Amino acid sequence: MRHTISVLVENKFGVLSRVSGLFSGRGFNIESLSVGETIDPAVSLMTIVTIGDDQIVEQIIKQLNKLIDIIKVVDYMEVDHVEREMVLIKVAPKKNDKTEFLKIAEIFRGRIVDSGASTFTVEITGDEKKITAFIEMIKPFGIKEFVRTGTVAIAREGIKKTK
């Protein structure tokens, strides 16, 4: 099962290494990892997406809570939340396909962030399914390059998930 885990940490040297080491030491893969400072520059937030059995993830969360420099750990499986990813894709559509490509990008609420003589770079944000669907739709136009962020997530205000 897919788990999105939020880990609030002290912004110190080696914390990321210890957290990722905890996963690899147990033979667990991190599907995506996003880390950034919070409003307080002394604190960072890690958003980790992993796939695994609920019991194993529960053990990992317990082990994370034991690590030094960890402030708080939340498995978003237990709370309603919003998840988003971002992708930047450079596409080189043929001259007669440019209009169709731009229409598809608009349907997905994409934003052209750069254009050249033969390429467009489009930015798309959304959930994993939306981004994957967009990538599949534009493959025929000639994807030259793309970069994709990891998942970022935030809990909805005061709403606990019902099981």
Secondary structure, DSSP 4 states (H G I P E B T S, - for coil): -EEEEEEEEE--TTHHHHHHHHHHHTT--EEEEEEEE-SSTTEEEEEEEEE--HHHHHHHHHHHHHSTTEEEEEEGGGEEEEEEEEEEEEE---GGGHHHHHHHHHHTT-EEEEE-SS-EEEEEEE-HHHHHHHHHHHGGGTEEEEEE---EEEEEEEEEPP-
